[in-house]
Amino acid sequence: MTTAREGEPFDERTGLPASELGAIRQRTTWYDLAQDYLDQRWDRTPGNTRQTLADAFATITPALVHPGATYPEPRVLRRALYPWAFNKNAWDREPDDE
């Protein structure tokens, strides 16, 4: 209630005070966290485990996209994430246009 008394604006979508929303937006995103996780484990992880991790991250990521955000349907997004975003060997090249 303090922020309401002080006249701090609230975000209509989340209901959070602007100061708290700003702090949340500075946090690490799921995508960054997933890539950091893969980066730390990639070189010492067997190939099958790499595939399993990439598949798991590519499967769960569409469910974590904010509702109302513009993005391809989940199967298309997953198809883009699996071979590039969650494959450390592909990070040094540009993603395919597809």
C-alpha positions as CSV (number, residue, x, y, z in Angstrom):
1,M,0.0,0.0,0.0
2,T,3.0,2.3,0.5
3,T,3.5,2.7,-3.2
4,A,-0.1,3.5,-3.8
5,R,0.0,6.2,-1.1
6,E,3.1,7.6,-2.7
7,G,1.5,7.8,-6.1
8,E,3.7,5.3,-7.8
9,P,2.2,4.0,-11.0
10,F,1.2,0.4,-11.4
11,D,1.5,-1.8,-14.4
12,E,-2.1,-2.6,-15.5
13,R,-1.2,-6.0,-16.9
14,T,0.7,-7.4,-13.9
15,G,-0.6,-5.2,-11.1
16,L,2.9,-4.6,-9.9
17,P,4.4,-1.2,-8.9
18,A,6.6,0.3,-11.6
19,S,9.7,0.0,-9.4
20,E,9.2,-3.7,-8.8
21,L,8.4,-4.4,-12.4
22,G,11.7,-2.7,-13.4
23,A,13.6,-4.9,-11.0
24,I,11.9,-8.0,-12.4
25,R,12.8,-7.1,-16.0
26,Q,16.4,-6.8,-15.1
27,R,16.5,-10.4,-14.0
28,T,17.8,-13.2,-16.1
29,T,15.4,-14.6,-18.6
30,W,14.5,-18.2,-19.0
31,Y,16.3,-18.2,-22.4
32,D,19.5,-16.8,-20.9
33,L,19.3,-19.2,-18.0
34,A,18.9,-22.2,-20.3
35,Q,21.7,-21.2,-22.6
36,D,24.0,-20.6,-19.6
37,Y,23.1,-24.0,-18.3
38,L,23.9,-25.6,-21.6
39,D,27.1,-23.6,-22.0
40,Q,28.4,-24.8,-18.6
41,R,27.7,-28.5,-19.2
42,W,28.1,-28.9,-23.0
43,D,31.7,-29.9,-23.2
44,R,31.5,-32.6,-20.5
45,T,28.1,-34.0,-21.5
46,P,27.6,-37.0,-23.8
47,G,25.9,-36.5,-27.1
48,N,22.6,-38.3,-26.1
49,T,22.3,-36.1,-23.0
50,R,22.9,-33.0,-25.1
51,Q,20.1,-34.0,-27.3
52,T,17.8,-34.7,-24.4
53,L,18.6,-31.3,-22.8
54,A,18.0,-29.5,-26.1
55,D,14.8,-31.4,-26.6
56,A,13.6,-30.6,-23.1
57,F,14.4,-26.9,-23.3
58,A,12.9,-26.6,-26.8
59,T,9.7,-28.3,-25.6
60,I,9.2,-26.3,-22.4
61,T,10.2,-22.8,-23.8
62,P,7.0,-22.2,-25.8
63,A,5.0,-22.8,-22.6
64,L,7.0,-20.0,-20.9
65,V,6.3,-17.4,-23.6
66,H,4.1,-14.6,-22.2
67,P,0.5,-15.0,-23.2
68,G,-0.3,-12.5,-25.9
69,A,3.2,-12.3,-27.2
70,T,3.6,-12.6,-30.9
71,Y,5.5,-15.7,-31.8
72,P,5.1,-18.7,-34.2
73,E,2.9,-21.6,-33.0
74,P,4.7,-23.8,-30.5
75,R,5.7,-26.5,-32.9
76,V,7.4,-24.0,-35.2
77,L,9.1,-22.2,-32.3
78,R,10.3,-25.6,-31.0
79,R,11.7,-26.5,-34.4
80,A,13.7,-23.3,-34.4
81,L,15.0,-23.6,-30.8
82,Y,16.1,-27.2,-30.9
83,P,18.8,-27.1,-33.7
84,W,20.1,-23.6,-33.0
85,A,19.2,-21.9,-29.7
86,F,19.8,-25.0,-27.6
87,N,22.7,-26.4,-29.6
88,K,26.0,-24.8,-28.5
89,N,27.8,-25.9,-31.7
90,A,25.4,-23.7,-33.7
91,W,25.7,-20.5,-31.6
92,D,28.6,-19.1,-33.7
93,R,26.5,-19.1,-36.9
94,E,23.4,-17.3,-37.9
95,P,20.1,-19.2,-37.6
96,D,18.6,-20.5,-40.8
97,D,15.9,-18.3,-42.4
98,E,13.4,-21.1,-42.0
